Amino acid sequence: MIPFTTRNRKLGLSADSDSANSEMISTLKRSTLRLKHIPLKAKCFIITIVLLAIYLGTTIYLSLRENRLTKEEFLDVYKCPACYGHSFCFNFFDNQFDLTGISKYSMLDVVNVKNVHFAFHKEHNHRVVLKKLAHTVEIKRVDDQICTESFREPGCDVARRFVLSTIGKDISKNGLQPKHFKDTTFIYQEKYKGTIVTTDINLQLLYTARVNPEPLMLQVVNPKTYNDLAESVYTACQHANAQDCLNFDTDQLCSHQDADHNYYAACRNMLSSSADNRHLGGLANLLHDIPDRINSHWDLDHHLNSCVRPSVPQGRVKSAHHLMLALEHIRDSKSP
């Protein structure tokens, strides 16, 4: 009789392969039998885990692939005129920003209730922080209030209801009035009195004031000097034995975008000889007894004094930057 291997040579079959196939079939049967004996709750748990893994994988893939800042849904454009910052939307639509870090993943928005996102400005080549004017709950509260005022249930079409509401119709007919919102916001509107302002813009101003009036207030307080640097003025301590005395003007700090107060505080109360309290039984300043060679090379005494009592405009900021550069070089180098 012809051997098995010879009879099945063309088919590529052998006794070993047949045995292997039999073992594979037997294994599959045992696996199927075991699966049937798994409790129903365990099966549901396994299916849930698999579906969750698929969902998370798909979400991560889509988050990495697309820029959410170019999507109208993410920017809440559909809510306008119940919105704010409409004029800046085109910067997002032009793909000028890319979200970075955890902000890239939309599934993490559920824990980002403060609506703070980290991004990169591609045109200016630097990192930025993007933040909505309020928490998610606070924004929803304003939207629900608009629906309620329009005799609709919370979750209504807020854009449509805002326009058709009693306030919306009144603004469309008479413009913004003090009765519509706080006095500070009305001052902002008075600033543009005489210019052509559309109903949509008026409604956006009102919505902004309801969510968070701070951006409008910042444009009202000292608009001419807001972008100027607020420079702290040095004043001597009132008492001869006083230690670490520091003065500041709250109104000045709150009415300017940038201030040198932190530089002033660090130089006066920590780094310079003004912070040396050894003669009063206190501690020495951090940069005390600097070696003459290093002090002379970097002119540290001069810039420390200038940081405390600058003699030229913005002199404190310039000296502070020089000190930071010098200290970094001293830290990283064995020679000055």
C-alpha positions in Angstrom: 0.0 0.0 0.0 1.3 3.5 -0.9 2.4 5.4 2.3 0.2 8.3 3.6 2.9 10.9 2.9 3.3 9.7 -0.7 -0.5 9.6 -1.3 -1.0 13.2 0.0 2.2 14.7 -1.3 0.5 17.0 -3.8 -1.9 18.3 -1.1 1.0 19.0 1.2 -0.6 16.9 4.0 1.1 14.7 6.5 0.4 12.7 9.5 1.9 15.4 11.7 -0.1 18.2 10.2 -3.3 16.2 10.6 -2.5 15.7 14.2 -1.8 19.4 14.7 -5.1 20.3 13.1 -6.9 17.9 15.4 -5.2 19.5 18.4 -6.2 23.0 17.3 -9.8 21.9 16.8 -9.8 20.3 20.2 -8.4 23.4 21.8 -11.1 25.6 20.2 -13.8 23.3 21.4 -12.4 23.5 24.9 -12.2 27.3 24.8 -15.8 27.5 23.5 -16.9 25.2 26.3 -15.2 27.3 28.9 -16.6 30.5 27.5 -20.1 29.0 27.8 -19.5 28.3 31.5 -18.4 32.0 32.3 -21.1 33.8 34.4 -23.3 36.3 32.6 -21.9 39.2 34.7 -18.4 38.3 33.8 -19.3 38.2 30.1 -20.9 41.6 30.3 -17.8 43.0 32.1 -15.4 41.6 29.4 -17.6 43.1 26.6 -17.7 46.4 28.4 -13.9 46.5 28.8 -13.5 45.7 25.1 -15.9 48.4 24.0 -14.3 50.9 26.4 -10.9 50.1 25.0 -12.1 50.6 21.4 -13.8 53.9 22.4 -10.7 55.2 24.1 -8.4 54.1 21.3 -10.6 55.8 18.7 -10.9 59.0 20.8 -7.2 59.2 21.2 -6.6 58.6 17.5 -9.0 61.3 16.5 -7.7 63.8 19.1 -4.2 63.4 17.7 -5.3 63.6 14.1 -7.5 66.7 14.2 -7.2 70.2 15.6 -10.2 70.9 17.8 -9.5 74.6 17.8 -10.8 74.7 14.2 -14.1 73.0 15.1 -17.2 75.2 15.5 -18.5 72.7 18.1 -15.5 73.2 20.4 -15.7 77.0 20.0 -19.4 77.1 20.7 -20.0 79.2 17.6 -23.5 77.7 17.2 -24.5 79.6 20.3 -23.9 83.1 18.9 -25.0 85.7 19.6 -25.1 84.1 23.0 -21.3 83.9 22.9 -18.2 86.0 23.4 -14.9 86.7 21.6 -16.5 86.2 18.2 -14.0 88.4 16.4 -11.1 86.1 17.5 -12.7 83.0 16.1 -11.0 83.5 12.7 -7.6 83.1 14.3 -8.7 79.6 15.4 -10.3 78.8 12.0 -7.0 79.8 10.3 -5.3 77.0 12.2 -2.9 79.5 14.0 -3.0 77.5 17.3 -2.4 73.9 18.2 -3.5 72.4 21.5 -0.6 70.7 23.4 -0.3 68.3 26.3 -3.4 66.9 27.9 -5.5 69.6 26.2 -5.2 67.6 22.9 -7.4 64.8 24.4 -11.1 65.7 24.3 -12.0 62.9 26.7 -10.2 64.8 29.5 -12.5 67.8 29.1 -14.8 66.2 31.7 -12.2 66.9 34.4 -11.1 70.3 32.9 -14.1 72.1 34.5 -12.2 75.4 34.6 -11.8 75.3 30.8 -8.0 76.0 30.8 -6.2 74.8 27.7 -2.6 74.8 26.7 -1.6 75.6 23.1 1.1 76.7 20.8 0.9 79.8 18.6 2.4 78.7 15.3 2.8 82.2 13.9 4.4 83.8 16.9 6.3 80.6 17.8 5.5 80.5 21.5 3.3 78.7 24.0 0.0 80.3 25.2 -2.8 79.5 27.6 -6.4 79.6 26.4 -9.2 79.9 28.8 -12.9 80.4 28.6 -14.4 83.1 30.7 -16.0 80.8 33.2 -16.4 77.2 34.4 -18.6 74.9 32.4 -21.2 74.9 35.1 -21.3 78.7 35.2 -21.7 79.0 31.5 -24.5 76.5 31.5 -26.2 78.4 34.3 -26.2 81.6 32.2 -27.6 79.6 29.2 -30.3 78.0 31.3 -31.2 81.5 32.7 -31.7 82.8 29.1 -34.0 79.8 28.4 -36.0 80.4 31.5 -36.4 84.1 30.7 -37.8 83.1 27.3 -40.2 80.6 29.0 -38.4 77.6 27.7 -36.9 74.6 29.5 -33.2 74.6 30.3 -31.2 73.2 27.3 -33.2 75.1 24.7 -31.8 76.7 21.5 -30.1 79.5 23.4 -29.0 81.4 20.3 -32.5 81.7 19.0 -34.1 82.3 22.3 -31.6 85.1 23.2 -32.6 87.0 20.1 -36.3 86.5 20.6 -36.3 87.1 24.3 -37.8 90.3 25.8 -34.3 91.7 26.5 -33.2 90.7 23.0 -36.1 92.5 21.3 -35.6 95.6 23.5 -31.9 95.7 22.7 -32.7 95.4 19.0 -35.0 98.3 19.2 -33.3 100.7 21.7 -29.8 99.4 22.1 -28.0 98.6 25.3 -29.4 100.3 28.4 -28.2 100.5 32.0 -31.2 98.3 33.0 -29.8 95.4 30.9 -26.6 95.0 32.9 -24.1 96.4 35.5 -23.0 100.0 35.5 -19.4 99.1 34.7 -20.4 97.2 31.5 -22.6 100.2 30.5 -19.5 102.5 30.8 -17.9 100.2 28.2 -20.8 100.7 25.9 -20.7 104.5 26.4 -17.1 104.4 25.3 -18.3 103.5 21.8 -21.3 105.8 21.8 -21.8 107.3 18.3 -20.3 104.3 16.5 -22.4 101.7 14.6 -22.9 98.7 16.8 -25.1 95.8 15.5 -27.6 94.0 17.6 -25.5 90.8 17.5 -22.5 92.8 19.0 -24.8 94.3 21.7 -26.1 90.8 22.6 -22.6 89.4 22.8 -21.6 92.3 25.1 -24.5 91.4 27.3 -23.7 87.7 27.3 -20.1 88.5 28.2 -21.2 90.6 31.1 -23.4 87.8 32.4 -20.7 85.2 32.1 -17.8 87.3 33.3 -17.6 91.1 33.0 -13.9 91.2 33.8 -12.7 91.6 30.1 -15.1 94.5 29.7 -13.9 96.1 32.9 -10.3 95.9 32.0 -11.0 97.9 28.8 -12.7 100.6 30.9 -10.1 101.1 33.7 -7.3 103.4 32.5 -7.4 102.4 28.9 -4.6 104.7 27.9 -2.0 103.4 30.4 -3.2 99.8 30.7 -0.4 98.5 28.5 2.3 100.6 30.2 4.6 99.0 32.7 3.6 99.7 36.3 6.9 100.5 38.1 7.0 100.3 41.9 8.4 103.3 43.7 11.0 102.8 46.4 10.2 104.2 49.8 12.4 104.0 52.9 11.1 102.1 55.9 9.3 104.3 58.4 11.1 102.9 61.4 14.9 102.5 61.7 14.6 99.0 63.1 12.1 97.8 60.6 12.9 94.7 58.6 11.7 93.6 55.2 9.3 96.5 54.7 7.7 96.6 51.3 5.2 99.0 49.8 2.9 98.6 46.8 0.0 100.4 45.2 -3.0 98.1 44.7 -4.7 100.4 42.3 -1.6 100.7 40.2 -1.2 96.9 40.0 -4.8 96.3 39.1 -4.9 98.9 36.4 -1.9 97.8 34.3 -1.2 94.6 32.3 2.4 94.3 33.4 4.2 95.4 36.6 7.8 95.1 38.0 6.6 94.6 41.6 7.8 91.0 41.9 11.3 92.0 40.8 11.2 94.8 43.3 10.1 92.5 46.1 12.7 89.9 45.3 15.6 92.4 45.0 14.7 94.5 48.1 13.6 91.8 50.5 15.8 88.8 49.5 18.8 89.5 47.2 20.3 93.0 47.7 22.0 94.6 50.7 18.6 96.2 51.5 17.6 92.8 52.8 20.7 92.5 55.0 19.4 92.5 58.6 22.4 91.2 60.4 22.9 94.5 62.2 19.5 94.0 63.7 20.2 90.4 64.7 18.4 89.1 61.6 19.5 87.1 58.5 21.8 88.3 55.7 20.6 88.9 52.2 20.9 85.9 49.9 23.6 87.5 47.7 25.9 88.6 50.5 29.7 88.5 50.5 30.0 87.9 46.7 33.6 87.2 45.6 35.2 90.4 44.2 36.2 88.7 40.9 32.6 87.6 40.2 31.0 90.8 41.5 33.3 92.9 39.3 32.9 90.8 36.2 29.1 90.9 36.3 28.7 94.3 38.0 26.3 92.6 40.4 26.2 95.4 43.1 25.2 98.0 40.5 22.4 95.9 39.1 21.1 94.8 42.6 20.9 98.5 43.6 19.3 99.4 40.3 16.7 96.6 40.8 15.8 98.2 44.1 16.0 101.9 43.1 16.2 102.2 39.3 17.4 105.6 37.9 15.9 105.2 34.4 12.5 104.1 33.2 12.2 100.3 33.1 15.6 100.1 34.7 14.4 97.5 37.3 13.3 95.1 34.6 16.6 95.4 32.7 18.7 94.9 35.8 16.6 91.9 36.9 17.1 90.3 33.5 20.9 90.9 33.8 20.9 89.4 37.2 19.1 86.3 36.1 21.5 85.8 33.2 24.5 86.3 35.4 23.3 83.9 38.1 22.5 81.2 35.5 26.0 81.6 34.0 27.6 81.5 37.5 25.6 78.4 38.3 26.5 76.5 35.1 30.1 77.6 34.8 33.3 77.2 36.9 34.6 80.6 35.8 32.7 83.9 35.7 
